[in-house]
Amino acid sequence: MKIAERIEVDPNICHGKPRIAGTRIMVEQVLDLLAAGISIAEITSEEYFPDISKEDVLACIAFANKFLKGEEIHVYEPEVSSQTPA
């Protein structure tokens, strides 16, 4: 299945995780690099993934954004006991 022309999901490739079309570079790998402060220019350089483009990296961000928009986030806050210990 192709998502946004640049992201593919195939159960037989990369364990079905979303990846950049035509590669085995998973969306999560690109997002991990971005989260670590690596720039798009560095990600697309020889040091990381020279076979992908800036547009591929932006597609990873767009994919994550689209995915999260459909999710509900529930915050769990444990109950605080009002009794004081004896």
C-alpha positions as a Markdown table, in Angstrom:
| # | Residue | x | y | z |
|---|---|---|---|---|
| 1 | Met | 0.0 | 0.0 | 0.0 |
| 2 | Lys | 1.3 | 3.4 | -0.9 |
| 3 | Ile | 0.6 | 6.4 | 1.3 |
| 4 | Ala | 1.2 | 9.9 | 0.0 |
| 5 | Glu | 3.2 | 8.5 | -2.9 |
| 6 | Arg | 6.4 | 8.4 | -0.9 |
| 7 | Ile | 5.5 | 6.1 | 2.0 |
| 8 | Glu | 4.8 | 2.3 | 1.5 |
| 9 | Val | 3.6 | -0.4 | 3.8 |
| 10 | Asp | 4.1 | -4.0 | 2.7 |
| 11 | Pro | 3.8 | -6.9 | 5.3 |
| 12 | Asn | 6.7 | -8.7 | 3.5 |
| 13 | Ile | 9.2 | -5.8 | 3.8 |
| 14 | Cys | 10.6 | -4.4 | 7.1 |
| 15 | His | 8.0 | -6.4 | 9.0 |
| 16 | Gly | 5.2 | -4.3 | 7.6 |
| 17 | Lys | 6.5 | -1.0 | 9.1 |
| 18 | Pro | 6.0 | 2.1 | 7.1 |
| 19 | Arg | 9.0 | 2.9 | 4.9 |
| 20 | Ile | 10.1 | 5.3 | 2.2 |
| 21 | Ala | 8.9 | 3.9 | -1.1 |
| 22 | Gly | 11.4 | 1.8 | -3.0 |
| 23 | Thr | 13.8 | 1.6 | 0.0 |
| 24 | Arg | 14.1 | -0.3 | 3.3 |
| 25 | Ile | 14.5 | 3.0 | 5.2 |
| 26 | Met | 11.7 | 3.0 | 7.8 |
| 27 | Val | 9.8 | 6.1 | 8.7 |
| 28 | Glu | 10.7 | 5.6 | 12.4 |
| 29 | Gln | 14.4 | 5.7 | 11.5 |
| 30 | Val | 14.0 | 9.1 | 9.9 |
| 31 | Leu | 11.9 | 10.4 | 12.8 |
| 32 | Asp | 14.5 | 9.1 | 15.3 |
| 33 | Leu | 17.2 | 11.1 | 13.6 |
| 34 | Leu | 15.1 | 14.2 | 13.5 |
| 35 | Ala | 14.2 | 13.8 | 17.2 |
| 36 | Ala | 18.0 | 13.5 | 17.9 |
| 37 | Gly | 18.5 | 16.9 | 16.3 |
| 38 | Ile | 19.9 | 15.7 | 13.0 |
| 39 | Ser | 19.1 | 18.1 | 10.1 |
| 40 | Ile | 17.3 | 17.1 | 6.9 |
| 41 | Ala | 20.5 | 17.9 | 5.0 |
| 42 | Glu | 22.5 | 15.5 | 7.2 |
| 43 | Ile | 19.9 | 12.8 | 7.0 |
| 44 | Thr | 20.0 | 12.9 | 3.2 |
| 45 | Ser | 23.9 | 13.1 | 3.1 |
| 46 | Glu | 26.4 | 10.3 | 2.7 |
| 47 | Glu | 26.6 | 10.0 | 6.4 |
| 48 | Tyr | 23.0 | 8.6 | 6.8 |
| 49 | Phe | 20.7 | 8.0 | 3.8 |
| 50 | Pro | 22.1 | 9.5 | 0.6 |
| 51 | Asp | 19.4 | 7.6 | -1.5 |
| 52 | Ile | 16.5 | 9.7 | -0.1 |
| 53 | Ser | 15.5 | 13.3 | -0.7 |
| 54 | Lys | 14.4 | 16.2 | 1.5 |
| 55 | Glu | 10.9 | 15.4 | 0.1 |
| 56 | Asp | 11.1 | 11.9 | 1.5 |
| 57 | Val | 12.0 | 13.2 | 4.9 |
| 58 | Leu | 9.1 | 15.6 | 4.8 |
| 59 | Ala | 6.8 | 12.8 | 3.8 |
| 60 | Cys | 7.9 | 10.9 | 6.9 |
| 61 | Ile | 6.9 | 13.9 | 9.0 |
| 62 | Ala | 3.6 | 14.2 | 7.2 |
| 63 | Phe | 2.9 | 10.5 | 7.7 |
| 64 | Ala | 3.5 | 10.7 | 11.4 |
| 65 | Asn | 1.4 | 13.9 | 11.7 |
| 66 | Lys | -1.5 | 12.2 | 9.8 |
| 67 | Phe | -1.2 | 9.1 | 11.9 |
| 68 | Leu | -1.3 | 11.1 | 15.2 |
| 69 | Lys | -4.3 | 13.2 | 14.1 |
| 70 | Gly | -6.4 | 10.1 | 14.2 |
| 71 | Glu | -5.2 | 9.0 | 17.7 |
| 72 | Glu | -6.7 | 9.8 | 21.0 |
| 73 | Ile | -4.2 | 10.3 | 23.8 |
| 74 | His | -5.3 | 9.3 | 27.3 |
| 75 | Val | -3.3 | 10.6 | 30.3 |
| 76 | Tyr | -3.2 | 8.3 | 33.3 |
| 77 | Glu | -2.9 | 10.1 | 36.6 |
| 78 | Pro | -2.7 | 7.8 | 39.6 |
| 79 | Glu | -5.0 | 8.6 | 42.5 |
| 80 | Val | -3.3 | 10.4 | 45.4 |
| 81 | Ser | -4.3 | 9.1 | 48.8 |
| 82 | Ser | -5.8 | 11.8 | 51.0 |
| 83 | Gln | -4.9 | 9.8 | 54.2 |
| 84 | Thr | -1.7 | 10.6 | 56.0 |
| 85 | Pro | 0.5 | 7.7 | 57.1 |
| 86 | Ala | 0.3 | 6.8 | 60.8 |
